[in-house]
Amino acid sequence: MGDVISSFGSLVFGDAVMRRRLPKEVYRSLKRTIEAHTPLDPAVANVVAAAMKNWACEHGATHFTHWFQPMTGVTAEKHDAFIAPDGEGRIIMEFSGKELVRGEPDASSFPTGGLRATFEARGYTAWDPTSYAFLKGKTLYIPTAFCSYGGEALDQKTPLLRSMQAIGREAKRILALFGETDPGDVTPCVGAEQEYFLVDREVWNKRPDLIYCGRTLFGARPSKGQDLDDHYFGAIKPRVAAFMQELDEELWKLGVLSKTKHNEVAPAQHEFAPIFETVNIAVDHNQLTMELMKTIAGRHGLVCLLHEKPFAGVNGSGKHNNWSLGTATGENLLDPGRTPAKNARFLLFLLAVVKAVDEHQDLLRISVATAGNDHRLGANEAPPAIISIFLGDELTEILTAVSEGTRYHSRSQVQMAIGVDTLPHFPQDMTDRNRTSPFAFTGNKFEFRMLGAPLSLAGPNIVLNTIVADALAGFADALEGAEDFRQALDALVKDTLRRHGRIIFNGNNYAGEWVVEAQKRGLLNLATTVEALPLFATEENIRLFERHGVLSRAEVVSRMEITLENYAKTIHIEALTMIDMTRREVVPAVVRYTKQLTDSVLAKRSVAADLDDTLETELLRRLTGLAGCLSSQLEELEASVTGAGRYADKKDAASYYQAEVFFNMQTLRGVVDEIEMLTGRGDWPFPSYGEILFSVV
């Protein structure tokens, strides 16, 4: 236990290290910058940089990098050595405040969605002092924001920080209405449950689709999958346990609060979960976690798969975004209180989320839209593409009683009237968990369950922070000038429930009846990324982001363009991989196997005309027919990929890839999977699903 305690955060230039190494005035100035968002004094930056460099060098570091999160979905880094010439043919180790605060990486090849021309290569990284620097290998990593020469956000961190400021600002307006005029920062916090698969590297090496696409493009259903539910929370295999232990140890050194680990539903699938953190830190830590998962898996002869749907017919992997809102004193604003005033406040924040989710279903759906996640959403393993909120029967009954001014009979006979002096105590554990709901209240937080496993937490939380900030702003506008606060609050709550109660659904989101019911309620059902994404840049959404200073019009449009382009490119790469695997592996395997069958038939007939060759003949007939389908479907797929070149507009291209290329891919897959089931195991060129999923023993 002592080793864990002493090693935790040992590779982080955190608060304790800064307090110990920085002069008191410098430390206090830096803390003001972090907590009060005041500009950083250049003199302070120089002192901090020197202390940071000395600490890093004592740990063996030779380089530093500005670590940022461009619109690629992964992180980026450029490493510079601390060395500088001393004028006498030797070197000294230097690191200035200027180098700490700002970097200038070549930004020409990062996605910009039309924000800049390719030749406009200049981009800037700016130190984010709210996320601590850390060591990885022999390099000091400095978390930074990334923007263009003109100041446009080219990354995920910049709008995330803006959205945090927006929701903090509006939340404090609400708290002031309840007499809490100095709550300090109000900050969204997140705990992200991360699902993933572990497969044997030798098996992975034999699957080009896993190597290039992260998912299997072919694969017949195995005899045993997740049917018996025996893998879920089952005993962890020693090889996997060793990986998990090393992952814990490395994450703890980096200050990541790794807490929970277990087997998930599908064979070879597992889950990791940390303790809640400020959303900015949670995003950085989740990016680190995904990177370390892949690196550490390799050291154990494994490969970590983070694709949303690596295997057809088997549960895919998600990332559950558990979101709450807290004050600087550690108070959770989504935690039911023990006084009428606290309960009225809780109710207002709860309803702000209800209003936000109902009004901005499109943005929440868009925030999780990827080509990979389209395979998963609505597949009876993840929430459907329809957004709804689960509150649980009891909380819903309480809200109904509040709305109608009637008695709530389940736990009390109290008249449910709003007011800071009359609203009774809300029980804390008033909800069960609904695993089918895309957005579920779970006692003191909301669990947004639609995220795919590889997705950055930033995008969904940018949206969530912004839409809740907008709802809170509307509430504050309505209440701040009210002559009778209690009466205005009562009217606001009732009006909010009347207008937005349709988004609350406590039943089975997988049921077909819910699709019909949701349509009656007027809820959106954006089944695919192509349907959802164009809604991102509507005038209403652009005004929303501009109103709260989170994204400009150009930044909204650029993000839509980048995501559409990425969607098309993802399917394009998958289609080319499928074509290559079919032409170079599947077709030769079919030719070889049908030749074996033909030779077997001819050999029998050469021995005796009456020898029974029914088995070989029937199998040969079926395979020959499928081979003809294989040839025609392969030509269809190749033609559709070629046809995509006609579309210059990114929306048109994405629509074409979804309607034509992906359709032809699915058709070809059906043929290949059927051929696999008829071909001898030793004659099939790829490891089967069974071999992959049960490869780790």
N, C-alpha and C positions, 0 to 999 in steps of 0.2 A: 504493500500500500504506500509505503514511504517513497518508493521509486516513482510511482504515478504522480503523487503530490509534488515531488521535487522537480519532475520533468515537465509537468504541465505548463505550457506557455514558455518553455525554456528557449524556443527559437523565435520568440516574438519580442519586438521592441515595444513592450506594452507600458501601461501606466506605472507599474511598480519599478520597472527599469528606468523610465524617464524621471520619476521622482528621485531615484537614487543617483542618477548620473547628471541631471541638469541642475544648474543654479536655481535657487528657489524662485527668483523673479522670472526667469526664463520659463520654468515649469508652469508657474501661475499664468503667464501670458499665453502659453500654448494651450492650457486648459480653457482659457477664455475663448480662444479661437475655436476649439472643439465644441464647447458647450453653448457658447453664445453667438457663434458664427461671425465673430469679429475678424477683420482682416489681419493677416499674419505680418508682424513686424519683420522686415528683412534682416535686421540684426539678430532677432530671435531665431530665424531660419538658419543662419550661419552656425549658431551655437548648437542647435538641434542636429544639424547635418554632421558636425564634427563628432558629437557624442554618438550618433547613430553609426557613423563610420568606424569609430574606435570599437564600439561594441561588436559590430559585424566582423571586423578584422580579428578580434580576440577569439571569435568562433571559427576562424579559418576562411572568412569570405575574402575574395579577391575582386569581385565585380558587384555592380548594382544594376537594377533594371526597374524601369517604370512599368508596372504590371497593370494592364488595362483590358477592357472588355469591349472590343469592337462589335459590329453587327454581324459577326460570323457565328455567334453562339458559343464560341470558345474564347479563351484568353489570349493575349498577345504580349510579347516581351522582346526587348532589344537590350543586350547586355553590354555594359561599358566597364572597363577596369578602373579601379581607384588610382592607378599609377599615374604619375606626372613626373617629367624630368626635373632634376634638381640643379641643372646647369653644370654639373661636374661629371657627367657621364653616368650618373646613377639615377635612381628614382626615389620618389617619396609617395606616400599614400595620401591622396587628397579627395575631399568631397565637400563642395561648397553648398551654401544655402540656395544659390541659384539652380544648381544641379538637382537639389532635392525638390524644389518647388515646381520646376518646369522642365520638361523634356521636349524634344522636337523630332519624333520619329518620322520616317518617310511614310506618308499616308496614302500614296497613290493607288495602292492595290487593295485597300480595304473597301468593303461595300459602302456606297454613299447614297444610292437611290436617286442619283441625279443632283445631289446637293452641290457637287463640284465636277468639273471636267477632269479627265485622267491626268492631264498635265499639271493640274493644280495640286501639287504633291504635299504641300506643307500642312502638317497637323501638329497639334500641341497636346502634351499630357500634363496634367496639373495635379499635384499631390492632394490626396484626400486624407487629411489628418484624423478624420473620424474612424478610419480603418487602419489598424496598426501595421507597421512594416514587419516583415518576417524573413527568416532565412530558409532557403531551400538549396541544398548542396552548398556550393561556395559562392552563392549570390545572395545579395540583399534585395528583397522584393519590396517595392514601394507601391502600394495601391494608388491608382491615379484615375482621373477622368480623362476623356479624350475628345478633343473638339477640333474643328477645322480652323483655318486661318481667319475665316469670317465669324467664328464663334459658334457655329452650329454644332449641336451634339452629334458625334459620330459613334457614340457608344451607348451602353446600357446604364452606366453609373450616373451620368449627368442628369438625365431625366428622372432617375430614381431618387436622387438627392433632392431635386426640385419638388417631386411629388411628396416626399417626406416633409418638406417645409410647408407645402400647401395644406396637408391634412393636420399638421401640428398647429398651424395658424388658425384654422377654422375650429379645431377641437377646443382650443383655448377660449374662443369666443363663447362656445357652449358652456364651458366650465365657469366662465365669469358670470353667466346668468344664474348659476347656483351658488354664487358668493366665493368661488375659488379663483381669486384674481392673480395668484402667483404660483401656478402649478409647475413652473419650469417647463422644459421641453415635453411635448406630448409626441410620442414616437410609436409608429407601427412596429410590431415584433413578429417574427416568423420562426416556426420550427418546421423543417422540411423532412418528411419521410421519403427516403430515396430507395427505389426498387432497382434491382439489377440481376443479370444472369452471370454465372460463372461456368465456362466450358473449358475443356482441355485444349491447350494450344495446338497439339499435334492434329487434333480433329479439325479445329478452326482453320489450320493451314491448308486443308484439303477442300475448303469451301470458298471459292472466289466471291460468292455473293456476300458472305459474312465479312470477308476482308474489305471489299470495296463499298458495300452498302450498309453493313451493320445488321442486316436481316437476311433470312433465307428467301430466295426468290422461287425455289422449288422445294418440295418435300412432302411426301405422302404421310398421312397421319400414322403415328406409331400405335402398336398394340396397346401400350399403356402410356397414358399421359398423366394428367392430374385427376383422373377419374375417382380415385380412392381418397383424395384429400389427405394422403398420408405424409406428404412432404411438408404441409403447413405446420409450422411450429414444431416440426420433428427434430430428432437428434441431429446436431450439426456434424457433418463428416469431418474427420481430422484435418484433411487438406484444406477444406473451407474454413475450419476453425482457426488454422494457422494463419491463413490470409486475413481473417477478421481481426485476429489479435494484433498482427503487425499494423493493419490499418488503424486500429484504435490507438496504438502507441505513437504512430507518426502524426495522427491528427491531434492527439493530446499535446504533443510537443509544439504544435502550431496554434495551440489555444482553441481548437475546435472542440466543442462540448459533445463529443460522441458518447451517446448514452445507451442506445438499444440496438440489438442485432438479432435476427432470427431468420429461419427459412420461410419463404413465401409459398403461395399456393402451387405454382407450377414447378415441375422438377427442374433443378439447377437454378431456381430463382430465390433471391434473398432480399432482405431489407435492412437498411441502416436508418437510424433516427437520432438527431441531436437534441439538446435542450434549446429552448427558445432564446433568440438573440434579436437585437435591433436589426431591422430588415436589411440595412446596408451591409452589416457584418455578416448576416445570414447568407446573403447573395455571394459575397466573397468567399465565405467558408464552403458553400456548396460547390462553387467552381473548383476550389482546391480539392474537395472531397472526390469529385468525379475524376479529376486528373490523377489523384493518388490511387484511386481504385484501379485504374488501368495500369499504372506503373507497378504497383505492388502485386497485382495479379500475375504480371509477367515473371516476377521473381519466384512464383510458386508454380510455374508451368501452366498457368491459366490465362484465359482472356476474359475480361469483363465486358459484357455487352450492355450498352445503355440505350439501345434502340427501343422505341415505344412498342414494337411488335416484331421481335426477332423470329418468331415461329407461328405460322398459321395454325389456328385451332388450339392454341395454347395461350394462356393468359399473357398479356403484354405487361410492360413495366410503366408505372406512373411515378409521380412525385407529388405528394400531398402537401399543399401549402396551408399550414395551420397559422392563421392570422389573428392577431389581437392588437389592441391599442392601449398603451400604458403611459403613465406620467413619470416624471423624473424621480419621484419618491417610490416608484415601484408599484403603483396602484393600477390594476387592470380595469379599464373603463367598460369592458364587456363582462365584468364579474358582478353578478347580482349583489346588491348591498344589504346591509342589516338595518338601515333606517329608511323611512319613507322618501327622504330627499335623495339618498343614494340610489334607491330603486327607480325614482322618476328619472334621474340622470341616466341610469343603465338603460331604461326603456327608450330614452331619446336616442342614445348611441346605437342601440339595437335596431331601431326603426330607420335610422339613417342608412344602415347597411341594407335593410330591406328595400328602401326606396332606391338606393343606388343600383342595386342588382337588377331591380325591375326595369328601371329607366335605361340601363346600359347593358342589357343582355348581349347585344352585339359585340361590345368591346371586350367583355369577359370571354366570350367564345373566340373572338379573334386573338386574344392574348395567348391562347394555347393552340392556335391553328398551325399545324405543320403537315407535310405529306405523311410522315410516319404516324402522327397521332390520329389521322383519319382512319387508320386501320383499327384503332383501339376504341375510340369513343362510340358508345352505343353497342358494343359487342358483348354485352352481358358479362362484362368483367370490369368495366369502367362506367362512369356515368354516361348517359346519352348526350347527344349534342344539344339537347334542350336544357336551358338554364332554369333552375328552380332552387328554392331555399327550403331546407328541412329545419323546422324549429322544435319538433316533437309535439305530441298531443297536448301535454299539460301547458306548455308555454303558449301554444296556439289558443287553447281555451282561455287562458288568462288574458291574452290580447283581445280575444273576442269579447270577453266580459268588460274589459276596459273600454273597448270601442263602443259597446252598446250600453254601458253604464248599468250592467246587470250584476247579479251576485255570482261569484265564482264558487262552485259547490265542492270541488274536489278536495281541497284541504282546509277551506275556511268558509265562513258564511259572510265574509266582509263585502260590503258594497265596493266594487272596483271603480273608484273615481280617481282621476289624475289629480295631482297636487303634491306639493312638497311635504305636506303634513298628513296625507291620508293614504297614500299608496302603501299597501302592506308588504311584508317581506317576501321576496321571491326565493323559492327553494333553489339551491345551487345545482343539484343533480336532477334537473327536471327533464332531461332528454336522454333517450337511448341513442345509439349510434346507427345511422342509416348509411350502409355501405353503398347504396345505389344512388344517393343524392350527389349532385355535382357541387353543392354548396351547403354544408350542414353546420348548424350551430351545435357545439358539443360542450355546453356548460359555461365556458368563459372565453370561447374563441370560435372562429369560423374556419371550417376545413374546406378549402377549395381543392377538389379531387380530380380535376380534369387535366392537370399538367402532365405532359409526357416526361418520361425519365430523363432524357438528355437536355430538356429545356432549361435555359437560364431562369432563375427565380425573378429576375429583374422585370421582365415584360409584364407578367401577370400582376406583380405588386405595384408597378407604375400605374396600371389601370385601376387596380383596387384602391390604392391610396387616393387617386385623383377623383374617382366617382364618389367615394365616401366624403372626401373634402367638399365636393360640390353639394352633396345632400346636407352636410352640416352647415354649409354657408347659407343654404336656403332656409334651414331651421333658424339659424341665428338672425337672419334678416327678418323673419316673421315674428321673433320673440323679443328682440332687443328694444323695439319701440312700443311694445304692448303696454297698455294702461293697467291691465290686470294680468299678471304673468301666469297665474294659475289657470285662469279662464282661457288664455291664449294657448297655453300648453295643452290643455284638455282638447281644445278644438283642433290643434295641430296633429295630435296623436290620432284622433278619430279620422281626420281627413286623410292622413298618410295610410292608415290601415284600409280605408275605403278605396283609395286609389291604387294601392300597390299590394293588397292582400292576395291578388291572383298569383303572385310569384311563390307563395308558400304552398308546399306540397309535402305531405308526410308519408306518402305511400311508396309503392314499389316503382321506381323510375324505369326499371327494365320492362315493365308490363306494356303490352301493346295498347291497352286501354288508356295509358297515360299519354301516349302520342295523340290520341283522339281528343282527350280532355285538354291537353295543352293547347291544341289548335283552337278549341272552343274558347279558351281563356285569352287567346290572342298572343300567346308566347311564340317566340321565334324558334324555328327548327332548322338551323344552319348546318346541314349534315356534313358538308365538306369545306375544306379550306378555301376552295375557289368560290363557293357561295358566300363565305363570311368576309373575306379580306377586303373586297371593294367597299364595304360599309365603313371601314376604318376612316376613310377620308371624306365622309359626309360633312356638310357644313356644320351640322349640329355637333359632331365630334370634334371637329377642328376648333370651333368656338369654345368647347369645354376645356380642351387642353390649353388653349391660349388664355382663357379666363383665369386659370390658376398658374400660369407661367411654367407649365411642365413641358410642353412641346409647341413649337411654332407651326404655322401652316406648312412650311417647307419641310420641317422635320417629320410631321405626320405623313405627308405624301411620300417622303423618302423611305420611311419604314414600311409603308404598304408596298412600294415598288421593290424593295429588297426582299421582302417575304414572298411576294409573287414570283420573283425571279428565282429565289432559292427553291420554291416548290417545283417549278418547271425543271430546274437543273437536277434536283433530286431524282425525279422520275426519269429524266433523260439518262442519267448515270445508271440507274437500275435497268432501264431498257437495254442499254448497250451491254451491260454485264450479262443480262439474260440472253441476249443474242449470241454473245461470245461463248457462254457456257453451253448453249444449245448446239451451236455449229461445231465447236471444237471438242466437246465432251459427250453430249447426249446423242447426237446423230451417229458418231463413230461407235458408241456403245450399242445402239440399236442395230446398226449394220452388223457388228460382230456377233451379237446374240442371235439375230435372225439367221445369220449364216450357220451358226452352230446348230440351230434347230433344223435348218434345211439339210445340213450334212447328216444329222441324226435320222431324218426321214429317209434320205437316200440310202444311208447305210443299212437301215432295216429292210428296205425294199430290195436291196441288192442281195441280202441274205435269203429272204423268203418273201414272196409277194403277199402272203397272208399274215405277216407279223403286224400286230396292232400298233399303228402310229397315230391313233386318234388324238392323244394328248399333245404330241408335238405339232400335229397338223392344225388343231384348233388354236393352240397358242400362237402358232405362226400366222394363222389367219387374222387373229385379233391384233397382233403386233404390226403386221403389214398394213392393216387398216389405219391403226394409230400413227404409223410412220407417215402415211399420206397426209393425215391431219396435221402432223407435226410440221411437215414441209410447208403446207399452205399457211398455217398460222404463223410460222416463222417469217414467211414472206410478207404477211399482213403487218406484223410488228415492224419489220424493217422499213416497209413503205410508210407507215405512220410516223416513225421517227424522222424519216427524211422529210415528210410533209410538214413537220413542225417548223422547219426553216422558213416557212411562208409568213410566220407571225412575228412582227416586230414589236407590237404592243404587248407589254408584259401580262396584262389581264387576259388578252386573247390567247396568248401562248399558254398560260397556265390552264385556261379552260380547255384548250385543245389537248394538252397532255392528260388532263383528267378524263375527258370524254373519249378520246381516241387511243392514245398510247397506253394509258393504264388499263383500259378495257381489253386491248389486245394482249397485254402482259398477262392479265388474269386468264384469258382464254388459252393462251399458250401454256400457262402453268397447269391448267387442268389436264391438258393432254400429257404433259411430261410426268405429272404425278401419277397418272394412270399407267403410263409405261413403266415407271419405277416399280409399281406393284406386280408387274408381270415379268420383270427381269430378274435374273439370278443375282443374289447379293454380291457375289464376287465379280459380277460383270457390270455392276452399276458404278459410275465413276466418282460418286460423292458419298460421304458418310450420311447415313439415314438420320431421320429425326431421333429415333431411339438411341443410336450411337452418340449423337451430339448431347442429348438431354441427360443421358446417364453415363457420360464419359468421365465424370469426376467420381472416383471411388475411394 
